């Protein structure tokens, strides 16, 4: 319980965010890197909390550090407090938004299932439900759809900087991962050796994700001669889970299959890093504050979805602050 003489002259919410990062990472240095702050700042936030509650939250004698019983209790409460703060921010952001009679949104297929409830909640949560038309299409179609005014906004992996009059709200940056069958034997991080033993199960190079991987393999001077093509991530993951090949996929591409219970082994890509950005785009001067609120809600929904996944997947996602805020 906080002491009566404790001065509340620090940002409690920020300290709780820092505490949760330390609890998840098990190291001050990794938590500092995740948050983009110094290790000394992390230590100060922890000291503020331990002073406030007059107890130790971490057992620093263990490696990696472990939460004390008090720390475990605070971790549960901190998650709920920050979740409620995020929800309050989103509710307040919706107040004063112009009511729109129709919203047409196009989502990346890999995120369509996850984000459909988010779009409906953010758009129709005010009581008067507008007509909402949702589409799932590849990023290669998004430029044409928004340029021709067939949709009002897109959640996409392409920035389309060649198109004028668009506003962009970053959601996340993700690193591609190596997707292996369960219990794959060690191959010495030699992708060429792995490719001699298993075919690559991939998206066609005519798709944006497939083209990104194909170009990266060429840049790394890695030639893979055996492969299968599939047009859905769950098809790729099903083949990998059955031991019929390996894949190279990003975290958001993996989510549907993982949520369905497909079992695969995820490892960092043993090549130069390959990343892509996910963002929300819309035409400037339209939709009021809705796109910003949607981008914020998308970050929260995806963060909730990855929280229960493996550390390898969580570490491969960096959620982006909104540069226009």
N, C-alpha and C positions, 0 to 999 in steps of 0.2 A: 504494500500500500504506500502511496506517495507520502513523504514526510511533510508536515505542516510548514516547514521552513524552506521548502524547495521553491526556487524561483522559476516560473514557467517562461523563461526569456529565450526560448529556442523554438524552432519550427518542429512541432511534435509530429506532424504528418510526414515531413521529410525524414525525420529520424526513424519513423516506423518503416518507411520505404527502404532506408539503408539497412535497418535491422533484418528485414525480410531477405534482402539480397545476400547478406552475410550468412543467414540461416540456410539459404538454398545453396550457396557456393561453398561454404565451409572454410573459406579463406578471406581475409581482409583484402588481399591484393586482387583476387579475382572479382570480389564485389566492387572494389573501386574501379576496376577496368570496365565492368558491366555498366556502372552508373556514370562513368566519365568524370570521376572526381578523384582527389588524392587519397592515399591511404590514411594520412593524418586526419583528413576530414571524416572518413569512415570511423576512425577511432573516437573522434570527438562526439559524433552522433551516438555511438554506443555508450560512451561515458555519460552523456546527458541522460539517456534512458535509465542507465543503471543508478545514477544519482536520483533521478525522479522517483524510481520505484524502490530505492534503497536495497538493492539485491543484485547479485550477479546473474546475467542472462546467458552467459557463455562459459563453458568449462574450457579454459585456455590451456589446461595441462594435457589435453588430448589432441592428437593429430589424425585427421583434421578436427578442428574444434567442434564440440557438440553443444547443443542447447541444454541448459539446466532445466529442471522441472518448471521453474518460473518462466524461462525463455520459451518453453514449449507452449505454455498457456498464452503468453503474449503473442506468439506467432499466430495462433488461431484467431485471437481478437484483432490483431493488426490486419490480417487478410480481410476480415469482415468489415472493419472500419474503412479501409481504403476502397473496398468494393462499393460500399455505400456512398463514399465521397464521389467516386467516379459516376455512380448512378445519378447522384444529385446534380453534378455538373452537366450531364447529358440532358436531364429533365429541364434544367434552367435554360440550356442552350436552345431547347425547342420552343420556349415561350417567345412569342413574337415572330415566329417564322411565318412567312406568307403561306396561306393554305393553297395548295396546288390541286387542280382537278384531276390531273393525270401525271404519273411519273413512269417513265420508261427507262429501265436500268438494265445494263448488260454486265454480267459477272463472268470472271474466269470460271471455266467448268470445275476446276479443282476447289474453288471456294464457294460455288453456288449453293450447295447444301448448307454449309455453315453460315453463310451470310444472308440467305433469304429471310429468315425471321428477323434479322437486324434491320434490313431495309423496310420491312413491313411495320415493325415497331416504331422506328424513327419517323416514318412517313405518315402513318395512320394513327399514331398514338394520341393525337389531340382530340379524338372524338369523332370528327367528321372524316370518315374514311374516303380518301380519294381512290380513283382507279389506279392500280399499280400493275404494270406489265413488266415481267422479269424474263430475261433471256440469259442463256449460258452459251457463250461462243468463244472461239479461240481468239487470242490477242491480235492475230493477223487481220481479223475482221473489224476490230474496234475502231480504227481510224476512219474507215468508210462509214460505219454506223453513226458515229457522232458527227462527222463532217456533213453527212447527208441528212442530219436531224431525224434519223430513225430512232435514236435513243437520246436521252437527256444527260445521262452520266454513265461512266464505265468504271469498273474495278479491273485493272489491267496490269500487265507486266511491261508495257511499252509506254514511254513518255511522250512520243510523237511531238518532239520539239519542232518539227517542220510545219506543224499546224498552228496557225495564229489563233488568238482569242480563247485559249484554254487555260483554266486554272488547275493546278495539280496539288493534291494533298497526299503526301507520302504516308504509307501505312507501315511498311517494314522493308528491310533488306534481308535476304536469306542466302545462305551458302548451300550449294548442292552437296549431297552426301552419296556415299557408296552404299548401295542396297544389296545385301547378300542373303543367301538362304540361311536359315537358322543353323547354328553350330558349324559354320564354315571354318575349315581348318586354316591355320595361318599360312598366308602366301607371301609373307615378308614385305607387305605393302607394295608389291610389284604388280601393278595393274596389267602389264603385258603378260606376266605369268598367269594371272587369273583369267585373262582373255583366252589363253591357250587351253584352259580347262573348262571354261564355261562360256556360252555365247552371251552377248549383250542384249538384253531385252529393252527396247528403246521406243520412244516416239519417232515417227517418221521425220527425217530431216526437213520435210516440207512444212512442219509445224514450228511455231516459235521456240518451244522448249527443246524440241529435237534439233533444230538448227543451232541453238545456243550450245548444246552439248557437243554436237558434231564439230563445230568450229573450234571449241576449246580443245578437243582431242587432237585436232590438227595442229593447233598452236603448241601443244605439248609433244608433238612428234610421236603420237601414239596411234598406230594403225590397228584397227580391230576388224577382222575379216568375217567373223561369225556373229550373226545377230538375228533377232526376231523383231518385227515391227508390231506395235499395238497402238490403238488410238484412244485408250483410256488408261489412266493410272492404275486403277484396280486390276486391269488385265495384266499390266506389267508386274504388279506386286503379287498377283496370284501365281504367275509363272515363277517368279523368284522364290516365293514361299514354298513352292513344290520342288525346288532344287533344280529348275530347268534353265537357269541363267542368273545373271546379275544385272542390276540397274544403276543408273545415275539420275537421282531425282532430288528436288528441293523439298524442304519440310512441308510447305503448303500443298505440294503435289501428293505428299504421302498421307496427309491427315485423314482423308476419307477411308482409305484402306486400314489404317491403324485403328480408327474409331470402330470399324467393322470387326476388328479382332484379328486381322491378318498378321502373322508372325514372321518378321524378317529381322535381319541383323544390320543395324545401321552403324556406319563408321565414317569418320572424316574422309573426304576424297583425297587419296594419296597422290595428288597432283597440285599444281598451282591452284589457288582458290578460284572457284567459279561462283559468281553471285548474280542475283537478279533482284530488282526492286518491284514491289507491289504498291500501286498508288490508285487514288481515285481521281478521275478527270471529269470536268464538266465545262460547259461553255460559260465564259465570263459574263457576269451581269444577270445570270439566271439562277433560280432556285434558292436565293437568299442564303440563310445560314445552314440550310439542310446539308449540303455536301460536307462541310466541316464536321457537323455532328455525326454524319454517317461514317466519315473516316475515323473519328474518335471511337465510335461504337464498334467499328470493325476491328480496330486494334485490341480493344478489350475482349471481344468475342474470340479472336484468334489466340490471344494470350491465355484465356481460360482453357481453350482447347488443347494447347500445347503444355499446360502446366503439369498434366498427369503423364506426359510422354517422357521418353528417355532423356538423360542429360545431353546426349550427343545431339538430339534433335533440338532441344531447347537452346543449346549453345550456338546453333547454326542460324538463329533468328535474332535480328537486332531491330527492335521496334523504333520507328522514326518519330521524332518530335515534328510538329507542324512548323515548317520554316516561315509560314505566313502569319503565324500567331504573334 
